[in-house]
Amino acid sequence: MVDFTVAICTYNGETRLPEVLERLRECYTYTRRSLVDSESIDWEIIVVDNNSTDNTVKVVRAYQTTWSSDCPLKLCFEPQQGLAFARQRAITNAKGKFIGFIDDDNLPNPEWVAAAYTFGQAHPQAGAFGGLVLADCEGEVPEDFEKVACFLSIVDRGAKPFIYDRRQGLLPPGAGLVVRRQAWCETVPNRLFLAGRVGKFQLASEDLEALSYIQNGGWEIWYNPQMCIHHKIPPRRMERDYLLSIVRGTGLARHQIRMVRLKAWQRPILFPLYLINDLRKLISLLIEDDRTTKAELAVACDIEFLRSSLLSPFYLWSKQANSKKK
């Protein structure tokens, strides 16, 4: 077992991976220069090719020829489409005590690996922890973008670390998430219900489902602002229709996240209460006097999220029934 594994799950990432790998070279240089021998980090990088159809494999193979053997760059293949399957493949293949997930559009700061490993060592009850995720927007930023940026995994929750309180229902996103391998293996099912955005099923929140299982297992979930990554956001991801589709996928997955977080006896009691509360909030938004606000991006996303949350249990039951028929 090594100290730390960086897992990059990618689908058709040939144009994005080079910048990510160059950033990880900087992380390697930082760890070598900034830490004394007694604190050195033994780490590896795994690229999980999630059934890509482009030259992703060739790009990784080319980097492997010049990569330092002190920090192995490995490649593995996950044929089943979906981020949840790719992450599980990374967990299976990783040798690290800690596994840090970055997507192929996440650019870590040079100190990211060192900050993550140091934090995990200092907090033995931390089953997972996320950090600061800053937006690196490549196009014109729409008005009210900061109000919906959380749906694109943009997170800035202050300058001080803290434990996520499960009563608030808040958890870190999957971008830049670090998990303790022991905590994941002890608590997270080998196959999550939410697979990620695949084809016409644009369900999100597979990261929150895994984190909910870890939290249910008694592990702490932390926010560590010393871990900073930049999330590259191309212009199309800031378009209204795209943002609404992301919000819709998050809302449609909400029932599963809620149920995982509850005990079995609580589910039949709280399920109708969740529906009533979502309906109340949605009606309140729809009947606001100022109808022009509904055209604003933030309001439109709020409405879509609540509407999708209401549909979530019925959509997921239908999806589950259809999958059993196949």
Phi and psi restraints in degrees (value plus and minus 20) as a CYANA .aco file:
   2 VAL   PHI    -118.8   -78.8
   2 VAL   PSI     155.9   195.9
   3 ASP   PHI     -94.5   -54.5
   3 ASP   PSI     -62.9   -22.9
   4 PHE   PHI    -167.9  -127.9
   4 PHE   PSI     116.4   156.4
   5 THR   PHI    -137.7   -97.7
   5 THR   PSI     109.1   149.1
   6 VAL   PHI    -117.3   -77.3
   6 VAL   PSI     101.4   141.4
   7 ALA   PHI    -131.3   -91.3
   7 ALA   PSI     101.1   141.1
   8 ILE   PHI    -130.4   -90.4
   8 ILE   PSI      89.9   129.9
   9 CYS   PHI    -113.0   -73.0
   9 CYS   PSI     105.9   145.9
  10 THR   PHI    -159.7  -119.7
  10 THR   PSI     126.3   166.3
  11 TYR   PHI    -151.2  -111.2
  11 TYR   PSI      97.8   137.8
  12 ASN   PHI      31.9    71.9
  12 ASN   PSI      33.9    73.9
  13 GLY   PHI    -123.3   -83.3
  13 GLY   PSI       2.8    42.8
  14 GLU   PHI     -79.3   -39.3
  14 GLU   PSI     -53.0   -13.0
  15 THR   PHI    -106.1   -66.1
  15 THR   PSI     -39.5     0.5
  16 ARG   PHI    -117.4   -77.4
  16 ARG   PSI     -52.6   -12.6
  17 LEU   PHI     -80.2   -40.2
  17 LEU   PSI     -60.1   -20.1
  18 PRO   PHI     -74.8   -34.8
  18 PRO   PSI     -62.8   -22.8
  19 GLU   PHI     -86.4   -46.4
  19 GLU   PSI     -57.4   -17.4
  20 VAL   PHI     -84.8   -44.8
  20 VAL   PSI     -65.1   -25.1
  21 LEU   PHI     -86.8   -46.8
  21 LEU   PSI     -54.7   -14.7
  22 GLU   PHI     -85.7   -45.7
  22 GLU   PSI     -58.0   -18.0
  23 ARG   PHI     -83.6   -43.6
  23 ARG   PSI     -56.8   -16.8
  24 LEU   PHI     -90.9   -50.9
  24 LEU   PSI     -47.5    -7.5
  25 ARG   PHI     -80.6   -40.6
  25 ARG   PSI     -61.3   -21.3
  26 GLU   PHI     -84.9   -44.9
  26 GLU   PSI     -57.0   -17.0
  27 CYS   PHI     -82.1   -42.1
  27 CYS   PSI     -61.5   -21.5
  28 TYR   PHI     -82.6   -42.6
  28 TYR   PSI     -65.7   -25.7
  29 THR   PHI     -81.8   -41.8
  29 THR   PSI     -61.5   -21.5
  30 TYR   PHI     -81.8   -41.8
  30 TYR   PSI     -67.5   -27.5
  31 THR   PHI     -84.0   -44.0
  31 THR   PSI     -53.6   -13.6
  32 ARG   PHI     -91.3   -51.3
  32 ARG   PSI     -56.5   -16.5
  33 ARG   PHI    -107.3   -67.3
  33 ARG   PSI     -52.0   -12.0
  34 SER   PHI    -114.0   -74.0
  34 SER   PSI     -38.1     1.9
  35 LEU   PHI    -130.8   -90.8
  35 LEU   PSI     116.1   156.1
  36 VAL   PHI     -92.0   -52.0
  36 VAL   PSI     145.2   185.2
  37 ASP   PHI     -75.7   -35.7
  37 ASP   PSI     -57.4   -17.4
  38 SER   PHI     -88.2   -48.2
  38 SER   PSI     -36.4     3.6
  39 GLU   PHI    -134.1   -94.1
  39 GLU   PSI      -9.3    30.7
  40 SER   PHI     -82.2   -42.2
  40 SER   PSI     131.3   171.3
  41 ILE   PHI    -130.4   -90.4
  41 ILE   PSI     105.7   145.7
  42 ASP   PHI    -113.5   -73.5
  42 ASP   PSI      89.1   129.1
  43 TRP   PHI    -157.8  -117.8
  43 TRP   PSI     146.3   186.3
  44 GLU   PHI    -159.5  -119.5
  44 GLU   PSI     145.1   185.1
  45 ILE   PHI    -146.6  -106.6
  45 ILE   PSI     111.7   151.7
  46 ILE   PHI    -140.6  -100.6
  46 ILE   PSI     103.9   143.9
  47 VAL   PHI    -118.8   -78.8
  47 VAL   PSI     100.4   140.4
  48 VAL   PHI    -119.5   -79.5
  48 VAL   PSI      89.4   129.4
  49 ASP   PHI    -101.8   -61.8
  49 ASP   PSI      90.6   130.6
  50 ASN   PHI    -112.6   -72.6
  50 ASN   PSI      41.7    81.7
  51 ASN   PHI      48.0    88.0
  51 ASN   PSI      23.2    63.2
  52 SER   PHI     -87.3   -47.3
  52 SER   PSI     132.8   172.8
  53 THR   PHI    -134.1   -94.1
  53 THR   PSI     -16.1    23.9
  54 ASP   PHI    -125.8   -85.8
  54 ASP   PSI    -172.5  -132.5
  55 ASN   PHI    -116.8   -76.8
  55 ASN   PSI      10.3    50.3
  56 THR   PHI     -74.6   -34.6
  56 THR   PSI     -67.2   -27.2
  57 VAL   PHI     -81.9   -41.9
  57 VAL   PSI     -62.5   -22.5
  58 LYS   PHI     -82.7   -42.7
  58 LYS   PSI     -59.2   -19.2
  59 VAL   PHI     -82.1   -42.1
  59 VAL   PSI     -66.9   -26.9
  60 VAL   PHI     -86.2   -46.2
  60 VAL   PSI     -62.9   -22.9
  61 ARG   PHI     -79.3   -39.3
  61 ARG   PSI     -59.3   -19.3
  62 ALA   PHI     -84.5   -44.5
  62 ALA   PSI     -61.2   -21.2
  63 TYR   PHI     -87.0   -47.0
  63 TYR   PSI     -54.1   -14.1
  64 GLN   PHI     -81.0   -41.0
  64 GLN   PSI     -50.0   -10.0
  65 THR   PHI     -88.2   -48.2
  65 THR   PSI     -42.9    -2.9
  66 THR   PHI    -136.8   -96.8
  66 THR   PSI     -12.4    27.6
  67 TRP   PHI    -104.5   -64.5
  67 TRP   PSI     125.2   165.2
  68 SER   PHI     -87.3   -47.3
  68 SER   PSI     116.1   156.1
  69 SER   PHI     -91.6   -51.6
  69 SER   PSI     -35.3     4.7
  70 ASP   PHI     -90.4   -50.4
  70 ASP   PSI     -39.7     0.3
  71 CYS   PHI    -157.1  -117.1
  71 CYS   PSI      62.7   102.7
  72 PRO   PHI     -76.6   -36.6
  72 PRO   PSI     118.2   158.2
  73 LEU   PHI    -126.2   -86.2
  73 LEU   PSI      92.1   132.1
  74 LYS   PHI    -132.3   -92.3
  74 LYS   PSI     138.0   178.0
  75 LEU   PHI    -149.8  -109.8
  75 LEU   PSI     110.8   150.8
  76 CYS   PHI    -155.0  -115.0
  76 CYS   PSI     145.4   185.4
  77 PHE   PHI    -141.1  -101.1
  77 PHE   PSI     112.7   152.7
  78 GLU   PHI    -142.8  -102.8
  78 GLU   PSI      88.4   128.4
  79 PRO   PHI     -94.0   -54.0
  79 PRO   PSI     -45.0    -5.0
  80 GLN   PHI    -103.1   -63.1
  80 GLN   PSI     100.0   140.0
  81 GLN   PHI     -86.8   -46.8
  81 GLN   PSI     118.2   158.2
  82 GLY   PHI     114.4   154.4
  82 GLY   PSI     115.0   155.0
  83 LEU   PHI     -81.9   -41.9
  83 LEU   PSI     -54.5   -14.5
  84 ALA   PHI     -82.4   -42.4
  84 ALA   PSI     -59.8   -19.8
  85 PHE   PHI     -88.8   -48.8
  85 PHE   PSI     -59.0   -19.0
  86 ALA   PHI     -85.2   -45.2
  86 ALA   PSI     -60.5   -20.5
  87 ARG   PHI     -87.4   -47.4
  87 ARG   PSI     -59.0   -19.0
  88 GLN   PHI     -84.3   -44.3
  88 GLN   PSI     -56.8   -16.8
  89 ARG   PHI     -82.1   -42.1
  89 ARG   PSI     -60.4   -20.4
  90 ALA   PHI     -83.5   -43.5
  90 ALA   PSI     -62.9   -22.9
  91 ILE   PHI     -80.4   -40.4
  91 ILE   PSI     -62.7   -22.7
  92 THR   PHI     -84.2   -44.2
  92 THR   PSI     -59.6   -19.6
  93 ASN   PHI    -109.9   -69.9
  93 ASN   PSI     -38.3     1.7
  94 ALA   PHI     -91.0   -51.0
  94 ALA   PSI     126.3   166.3
  95 LYS   PHI    -127.8   -87.8
  95 LYS   PSI     -24.2    15.8
  96 GLY   PHI     -95.9   -55.9
  96 GLY   PSI     127.4   167.4
  97 LYS   PHI     -85.0   -45.0
  97 LYS   PSI     -56.6   -16.6
  98 PHE   PHI    -138.7   -98.7
  98 PHE   PSI     125.5   165.5
  99 ILE   PHI    -146.0  -106.0
  99 ILE   PSI      99.2   139.2
 100 GLY   PHI    -123.2   -83.2
 100 GLY   PSI     101.0   141.0
 101 PHE   PHI    -114.6   -74.6
 101 PHE   PSI     103.5   143.5
 102 ILE   PHI    -148.5  -108.5
 102 ILE   PSI     122.5   162.5
 103 ASP   PHI    -103.8   -63.8
 103 ASP   PSI     150.9   190.9
 104 ASP   PHI     -96.7   -56.7
 104 ASP   PSI     -15.6    24.4
 105 ASP   PHI    -140.6  -100.6
 105 ASP   PSI       0.5    40.5
 106 ASN   PHI    -127.2   -87.2
 106 ASN   PSI     106.2   146.2
 107 LEU   PHI    -133.5   -93.5
 107 LEU   PSI      85.9   125.9
 108 PRO   PHI     -96.4   -56.4
 108 PRO   PSI     127.4   167.4
 109 ASN   PHI     -87.0   -47.0
 109 ASN   PSI     136.8   176.8
 110 PRO   PHI     -75.1   -35.1
 110 PRO   PSI     -51.5   -11.5
 111 GLU   PHI    -109.5   -69.5
 111 GLU   PSI     -14.2    25.8
 112 TRP   PHI     -80.0   -40.0
 112 TRP   PSI     -69.1   -29.1
 113 VAL   PHI     -83.6   -43.6
 113 VAL   PSI     -67.1   -27.1
 114 ALA   PHI     -82.8   -42.8
 114 ALA   PSI     -61.9   -21.9
 115 ALA   PHI     -85.6   -45.6
 115 ALA   PSI     -58.6   -18.6
 116 ALA   PHI     -87.7   -47.7
 116 ALA   PSI     -66.4   -26.4
 117 TYR   PHI     -85.9   -45.9
 117 TYR   PSI     -63.9   -23.9
 118 THR   PHI     -80.9   -40.9
 118 THR   PSI     -61.4   -21.4
 119 PHE   PHI     -85.4   -45.4
 119 PHE   PSI     -65.2   -25.2
 120 GLY   PHI     -81.5   -41.5
 120 GLY   PSI     -59.4   -19.4
 121 GLN   PHI     -85.9   -45.9
 121 GLN   PSI     -54.7   -14.7
 122 ALA   PHI    -100.2   -60.2
 122 ALA   PSI     -33.7     6.3
 123 HIS   PHI    -149.1  -109.1
 123 HIS   PSI      61.2   101.2
 124 PRO   PHI     -84.5   -44.5
 124 PRO   PSI     -38.1     1.9
 125 GLN   PHI    -113.2   -73.2
 125 GLN   PSI     -18.6    21.4
 126 ALA   PHI     -99.0   -59.0
 126 ALA   PSI      92.9   132.9
 127 GLY   PHI    -103.1   -63.1
 127 GLY   PSI     -44.4    -4.4
 128 ALA   PHI    -182.0  -142.0
 128 ALA   PSI     135.0   175.0
 129 PHE   PHI    -176.9  -136.9
 129 PHE   PSI     121.4   161.4
 130 GLY   PHI    -137.4   -97.4
 130 GLY   PSI     150.6   190.6
 131 GLY   PHI    -150.3  -110.3
 131 GLY   PSI    -172.8  -132.8
 132 LEU   PHI    -102.8   -62.8
 132 LEU   PSI     105.6   145.6
 133 VAL   PHI    -140.5  -100.5
 133 VAL   PSI      92.0   132.0
 134 LEU   PHI    -121.5   -81.5
 134 LEU   PSI     125.5   165.5
 135 ALA   PHI    -101.9   -61.9
 135 ALA   PSI     109.2   149.2
 136 ASP   PHI    -133.3   -93.3
 136 ASP   PSI      62.3   102.3
 137 CYS   PHI     -99.7   -59.7
 137 CYS   PSI     112.0   152.0
 138 GLU   PHI    -117.5   -77.5
 138 GLU   PSI     -24.3    15.7
 139 GLY   PHI    -154.7  -114.7
 139 GLY   PSI    -185.5  -145.5
 140 GLU   PHI     -89.9   -49.9
 140 GLU   PSI     109.8   149.8
 141 VAL   PHI    -104.9   -64.9
 141 VAL   PSI     103.2   143.2
 142 PRO   PHI     -88.1   -48.1
 142 PRO   PSI     135.5   175.5
 143 GLU   PHI     -82.3   -42.3
 143 GLU   PSI     122.3   162.3
 144 ASP   PHI      51.4    91.4
 144 ASP   PSI      -7.4    32.6
 145 PHE   PHI     -79.2   -39.2
 145 PHE   PSI     -57.3   -17.3
 146 GLU   PHI     -82.7   -42.7
 146 GLU   PSI     -42.8    -2.8
 147 LYS   PHI     -99.8   -59.8
 147 LYS   PSI     -38.1     1.9
 148 VAL   PHI    -138.7   -98.7
 148 VAL   PSI     -18.1    21.9
 149 ALA   PHI     -81.6   -41.6
 149 ALA   PSI     -45.4    -5.4
 150 CYS   PHI     -79.8   -39.8
 150 CYS   PSI     -48.1    -8.1
 151 PHE   PHI     -91.5   -51.5
 151 PHE   PSI     -33.5     6.5
 152 LEU   PHI    -125.8   -85.8
 152 LEU   PSI       1.6    41.6
 153 SER   PHI      47.5    87.5
 153 SER   PSI       4.5    44.5
 154 ILE   PHI    -106.2   -66.2
 154 ILE   PSI     102.2   142.2
 155 VAL   PHI    -157.5  -117.5
 155 VAL   PSI     105.3   145.3
 156 ASP   PHI    -159.9  -119.9
 156 ASP   PSI      79.5   119.5
 157 ARG   PHI    -131.6   -91.6
 157 ARG   PSI      13.0    53.0
 158 GLY   PHI      83.7   123.7
 158 GLY   PSI     158.6   198.6
 159 ALA   PHI    -117.8   -77.8
 159 ALA   PSI     -20.3    19.7
 160 LYS   PHI    -138.4   -98.4
 160 LYS   PSI     120.2   160.2
 161 PRO   PHI     -89.2   -49.2
 161 PRO   PSI     131.9   171.9
 162 PHE   PHI    -177.2  -137.2
 162 PHE   PSI     141.3   181.3
 163 ILE   PHI    -108.3   -68.3
 163 ILE   PSI     113.2   153.2
 164 TYR   PHI     -88.8   -48.8
 164 TYR   PSI     105.5   145.5
 165 ASP   PHI    -103.6   -63.6
 165 ASP   PSI      98.0   138.0
 166 ARG   PHI     -83.4   -43.4
 166 ARG   PSI     -42.3    -2.3
 167 ARG   PHI     -87.9   -47.9
 167 ARG   PSI     -44.2    -4.2
 168 GLN   PHI    -105.9   -65.9
 168 GLN   PSI     -33.7     6.3
 169 GLY   PHI      50.4    90.4
 169 GLY   PSI      -1.5    38.5
 170 LEU   PHI    -122.5   -82.5
 170 LEU   PSI     117.7   157.7
 171 LEU   PHI    -163.3  -123.3
 171 LEU   PSI     140.1   180.1
 172 PRO   PHI     -94.5   -54.5
 172 PRO   PSI     135.6   175.6
 173 PRO   PHI     -97.4   -57.4
 173 PRO   PSI     151.1   191.1
 174 GLY   PHI     -93.7   -53.7
 174 GLY   PSI     -42.8    -2.8
 175 ALA   PHI     -87.6   -47.6
 175 ALA   PSI      97.1   137.1
 176 GLY   PHI      56.8    96.8
 176 GLY   PSI      -7.2    32.8
 177 LEU   PHI     -93.4   -53.4
 177 LEU   PSI     116.4   156.4
 178 VAL   PHI    -135.9   -95.9
 178 VAL   PSI     111.1   151.1
 179 VAL   PHI    -141.1  -101.1
 179 VAL   PSI     127.5   167.5
 180 ARG   PHI    -101.8   -61.8
 180 ARG   PSI     102.5   142.5
 181 ARG   PHI     -75.7   -35.7
 181 ARG   PSI     -60.1   -20.1
 182 GLN   PHI     -79.0   -39.0
 182 GLN   PSI     -65.1   -25.1
 183 ALA   PHI     -83.9   -43.9
 183 ALA   PSI     -63.5   -23.5
 184 TRP   PHI     -82.8   -42.8
 184 TRP   PSI     -69.9   -29.9
 185 CYS   PHI     -84.6   -44.6
 185 CYS   PSI     -50.3   -10.3
 186 GLU   PHI     -99.3   -59.3
 186 GLU   PSI     -45.4    -5.4
 187 THR   PHI    -143.4  -103.4
 187 THR   PSI     -49.9    -9.9
 188 VAL   PHI    -110.8   -70.8
 188 VAL   PSI     107.7   147.7
 189 PRO   PHI     -79.7   -39.7
 189 PRO   PSI     131.5   171.5
 190 ASN   PHI     -82.5   -42.5
 190 ASN   PSI     -45.1    -5.1
 191 ARG   PHI    -151.9  -111.9
 191 ARG   PSI      90.4   130.4
 192 LEU   PHI     -97.2   -57.2
 192 LEU   PSI     136.2   176.2
 193 PHE   PHI     -90.2   -50.2
 193 PHE   PSI     -60.6   -20.6
 194 LEU   PHI    -109.7   -69.7
 194 LEU   PSI      99.1   139.1
 195 ALA   PHI    -113.1   -73.1
 195 ALA   PSI     -38.1     1.9
 196 GLY   PHI      89.0   129.0
 196 GLY   PSI    -197.2  -157.2
 197 ARG   PHI     -98.2   -58.2
 197 ARG   PSI      88.1   128.1
 198 VAL   PHI    -153.8  -113.8
 198 VAL   PSI     100.7   140.7
 199 GLY   PHI      36.0    76.0
 199 GLY   PSI    -150.6  -110.6
 200 LYS   PHI     -99.7   -59.7
 200 LYS   PSI     -32.5     7.5
 201 PHE   PHI    -111.9   -71.9
 201 PHE   PSI      70.2   110.2
 202 GLN   PHI    -109.9   -69.9
 202 GLN   PSI      30.0    70.0
 203 LEU   PHI    -101.2   -61.2
 203 LEU   PSI     113.6   153.6
 204 ALA   PHI    -126.5   -86.5
 204 ALA   PSI    -187.2  -147.2
 205 SER   PHI      54.1    94.1
 205 SER   PSI      -1.4    38.6
 206 GLU   PHI     -84.1   -44.1
 206 GLU   PSI     -48.3    -8.3
 207 ASP   PHI     -88.8   -48.8
 207 ASP   PSI     -59.3   -19.3
 208 LEU   PHI     -88.5   -48.5
 208 LEU   PSI     -53.2   -13.2
 209 GLU   PHI     -83.3   -43.3
 209 GLU   PSI     -66.2   -26.2
 210 ALA   PHI     -82.9   -42.9
 210 ALA   PSI     -63.3   -23.3
 211 LEU   PHI     -84.7   -44.7
 211 LEU   PSI     -54.7   -14.7
 212 SER   PHI     -83.6   -43.6
 212 SER   PSI     -60.1   -20.1
 213 TYR   PHI     -84.6   -44.6
 213 TYR   PSI     -61.0   -21.0
 214 ILE   PHI     -83.9   -43.9
 214 ILE   PSI     -63.2   -23.2
 215 GLN   PHI     -86.0   -46.0
 215 GLN   PSI     -59.4   -19.4
 216 ASN   PHI     -80.1   -40.1
 216 ASN   PSI     -49.6    -9.6
 217 GLY   PHI     -98.7   -58.7
 217 GLY   PSI     -17.0    23.0
 218 GLY   PHI      74.0   114.0
 218 GLY   PSI     -16.3    23.7
 219 TRP   PHI    -104.6   -64.6
 219 TRP   PSI     131.3   171.3
 220 GLU   PHI    -104.0   -64.0
 220 GLU   PSI     125.6   165.6
 221 ILE   PHI    -135.5   -95.5
 221 ILE   PSI     106.0   146.0
 222 TRP   PHI    -138.3   -98.3
 222 TRP   PSI     137.7   177.7
 223 TYR   PHI    -129.0   -89.0
 223 TYR   PSI     106.0   146.0
 224 ASN   PHI    -147.1  -107.1
 224 ASN   PSI      78.2   118.2
 225 PRO   PHI     -88.1   -48.1
 225 PRO   PSI     -30.1     9.9
 226 GLN   PHI     -91.8   -51.8
 226 GLN   PSI     -37.2     2.8
 227 MET   PHI    -113.2   -73.2
 227 MET   PSI      93.4   133.4
 228 CYS   PHI    -146.2  -106.2
 228 CYS   PSI     110.3   150.3
 229 ILE   PHI    -148.8  -108.8
 229 ILE   PSI     138.8   178.8
 230 HIS   PHI    -132.2   -92.2
 230 HIS   PSI     105.0   145.0
 231 HIS   PHI    -117.2   -77.2
 231 HIS   PSI      92.7   132.7
 232 LYS   PHI     -94.6   -54.6
 232 LYS   PSI     107.5   147.5
 233 ILE   PHI    -143.6  -103.6
 233 ILE   PSI      86.2   126.2
 234 PRO   PHI     -90.7   -50.7
 234 PRO   PSI     143.5   183.5
 235 PRO   PHI     -74.0   -34.0
 235 PRO   PSI     -58.5   -18.5
 236 ARG   PHI     -84.2   -44.2
 236 ARG   PSI     -47.0    -7.0
 237 ARG   PHI     -99.1   -59.1
 237 ARG   PSI     -25.9    14.1
 238 MET   PHI    -125.6   -85.6
 238 MET   PSI     -15.2    24.8
 239 GLU   PHI     -95.8   -55.8
 239 GLU   PSI     128.4   168.4
 240 ARG   PHI     -76.1   -36.1
 240 ARG   PSI     -67.5   -27.5
 241 ASP   PHI     -83.1   -43.1
 241 ASP   PSI     -59.6   -19.6
 242 TYR   PHI     -86.4   -46.4
 242 TYR   PSI     -65.5   -25.5
 243 LEU   PHI     -81.1   -41.1
 243 LEU   PSI     -60.2   -20.2
 244 LEU   PHI     -85.0   -45.0
 244 LEU   PSI     -55.2   -15.2
 245 SER   PHI     -87.7   -47.7
 245 SER   PSI     -56.5   -16.5
 246 ILE   PHI     -85.4   -45.4
 246 ILE   PSI     -64.8   -24.8
 247 VAL   PHI     -81.1   -41.1
 247 VAL   PSI     -62.0   -22.0
 248 ARG   PHI     -81.8   -41.8
 248 ARG   PSI     -64.2   -24.2
 249 GLY   PHI     -83.7   -43.7
 249 GLY   PSI     -55.1   -15.1
 250 THR   PHI     -89.3   -49.3
 250 THR   PSI     -62.3   -22.3
 251 GLY   PHI     -85.5   -45.5
 251 GLY   PSI     -61.8   -21.8
 252 LEU   PHI     -85.9   -45.9
 252 LEU   PSI     -42.7    -2.7
 253 ALA   PHI    -109.3   -69.3
 253 ALA   PSI     -25.3    14.7
 254 ARG   PHI     -83.2   -43.2
 254 ARG   PSI     -56.9   -16.9
 255 HIS   PHI     -80.5   -40.5
 255 HIS   PSI     -62.3   -22.3
 256 GLN   PHI     -82.5   -42.5
 256 GLN   PSI     -63.1   -23.1
 257 ILE   PHI     -83.5   -43.5
 257 ILE   PSI     -63.4   -23.4
 258 ARG   PHI     -81.6   -41.6
 258 ARG   PSI     -64.7   -24.7
 259 MET   PHI     -89.1   -49.1
 259 MET   PSI     -57.4   -17.4
 260 VAL   PHI     -81.5   -41.5
 260 VAL   PSI     -55.2   -15.2
 261 ARG   PHI     -97.9   -57.9
 261 ARG   PSI     -31.8     8.2
 262 LEU   PHI    -120.8   -80.8
 262 LEU   PSI     134.7   174.7
 263 LYS   PHI     -95.6   -55.6
 263 LYS   PSI     138.2   178.2
 264 ALA   PHI     -77.0   -37.0
 264 ALA   PSI     -60.0   -20.0
 265 TRP   PHI     -92.6   -52.6
 265 TRP   PSI     -40.7    -0.7
 266 GLN   PHI    -100.5   -60.5
 266 GLN   PSI     -44.9    -4.9
 267 ARG   PHI     -81.8   -41.8
 267 ARG   PSI     -69.2   -29.2
 268 PRO   PHI     -86.9   -46.9
 268 PRO   PSI     -41.2    -1.2
 269 ILE   PHI    -102.3   -62.3
 269 ILE   PSI     -65.7   -25.7
 270 LEU   PHI    -105.1   -65.1
 270 LEU   PSI     -41.7    -1.7
 271 PHE   PHI     -75.6   -35.6
 271 PHE   PSI     -73.1   -33.1
 272 PRO   PHI     -84.8   -44.8
 272 PRO   PSI     -51.2   -11.2
 273 LEU   PHI     -87.0   -47.0
 273 LEU   PSI     -58.6   -18.6
 274 TYR   PHI     -81.4   -41.4
 274 TYR   PSI     -64.9   -24.9
 275 LEU   PHI     -81.3   -41.3
 275 LEU   PSI     -64.9   -24.9
 276 ILE   PHI     -83.2   -43.2
 276 ILE   PSI     -62.5   -22.5
 277 ASN   PHI     -86.8   -46.8
 277 ASN   PSI     -61.9   -21.9
 278 ASP   PHI     -83.3   -43.3
 278 ASP   PSI     -61.9   -21.9
 279 LEU   PHI     -84.8   -44.8
 279 LEU   PSI     -61.2   -21.2
 280 ARG   PHI     -80.3   -40.3
 280 ARG   PSI     -66.5   -26.5
 281 LYS   PHI     -84.9   -44.9
 281 LYS   PSI     -59.4   -19.4
 282 LEU   PHI     -85.9   -45.9
 282 LEU   PSI     -65.4   -25.4
 283 ILE   PHI     -80.9   -40.9
 283 ILE   PSI     -60.1   -20.1
 284 SER   PHI     -80.9   -40.9
 284 SER   PSI     -61.1   -21.1
 285 LEU   PHI     -88.3   -48.3
 285 LEU   PSI     -60.5   -20.5
 286 LEU   PHI     -90.5   -50.5
 286 LEU   PSI     -46.0    -6.0
 287 ILE   PHI    -123.7   -83.7
 287 ILE   PSI      -6.9    33.1
 288 GLU   PHI     -78.2   -38.2
 288 GLU   PSI     123.9   163.9
 289 ASP   PHI     -82.7   -42.7
 289 ASP   PSI     -60.4   -20.4
 290 ASP   PHI    -103.0   -63.0
 290 ASP   PSI      71.4   111.4
 291 ARG   PHI     -86.8   -46.8
 291 ARG   PSI     -44.6    -4.6
 292 THR   PHI     -85.7   -45.7
 292 THR   PSI     -43.8    -3.8
 293 THR   PHI     -86.0   -46.0
 293 THR   PSI     -42.4    -2.4
 294 LYS   PHI     -88.6   -48.6
 294 LYS   PSI     -38.1     1.9
 295 ALA   PHI    -102.6   -62.6
 295 ALA   PSI     -35.3     4.7
 296 GLU   PHI     -90.2   -50.2
 296 GLU   PSI     125.3   165.3
 297 LEU   PHI     -78.8   -38.8
 297 LEU   PSI     -67.6   -27.6
 298 ALA   PHI     -82.4   -42.4
 298 ALA   PSI     -62.3   -22.3
 299 VAL   PHI     -87.9   -47.9
 299 VAL   PSI     -62.5   -22.5
 300 ALA   PHI     -80.3   -40.3
 300 ALA   PSI     -59.3   -19.3
 301 CYS   PHI     -88.6   -48.6
 301 CYS   PSI     -59.2   -19.2
 302 ASP   PHI     -81.1   -41.1
 302 ASP   PSI     -64.4   -24.4
 303 ILE   PHI     -84.2   -44.2
 303 ILE   PSI     -64.5   -24.5
 304 GLU   PHI     -84.3   -44.3
 304 GLU   PSI     -57.9   -17.9
 305 PHE   PHI     -85.3   -45.3
 305 PHE   PSI     -64.4   -24.4
 306 LEU   PHI     -89.5   -49.5
 306 LEU   PSI     -60.1   -20.1
 307 ARG   PHI     -81.9   -41.9
 307 ARG   PSI     -63.9   -23.9
 308 SER   PHI     -88.9   -48.9
 308 SER   PSI     -54.3   -14.3
 309 SER   PHI     -83.3   -43.3
 309 SER   PSI     -59.0   -19.0
 310 LEU   PHI     -83.7   -43.7
 310 LEU   PSI     -59.1   -19.1
 311 LEU   PHI     -98.6   -58.6
 311 LEU   PSI     -38.2     1.8
 312 SER   PHI     -70.4   -30.4
 312 SER   PSI     -73.6   -33.6
 313 PRO   PHI     -81.3   -41.3
 313 PRO   PSI     -59.1   -19.1
 314 PHE   PHI     -92.3   -52.3
 314 PHE   PSI     -57.3   -17.3
 315 TYR   PHI     -84.9   -44.9
 315 TYR   PSI     -65.2   -25.2
 316 LEU   PHI     -89.0   -49.0
 316 LEU   PSI     -58.3   -18.3
 317 TRP   PHI     -82.6   -42.6
 317 TRP   PSI     -61.5   -21.5
 318 SER   PHI     -84.3   -44.3
 318 SER   PSI     -63.1   -23.1
 319 LYS   PHI     -83.3   -43.3
 319 LYS   PSI     -61.9   -21.9
 320 GLN   PHI     -85.5   -45.5
 320 GLN   PSI     -61.3   -21.3
 321 ALA   PHI     -84.3   -44.3
 321 ALA   PSI     -61.3   -21.3
 322 ASN   PHI     -86.7   -46.7
 322 ASN   PSI     -56.8   -16.8
 323 SER   PHI     -88.4   -48.4
 323 SER   PSI     -50.9   -10.9
 324 LYS   PHI     -92.0   -52.0
 324 LYS   PSI     -47.4    -7.4
 325 LYS   PHI     -93.4   -53.4
 325 LYS   PSI     -45.2    -5.2
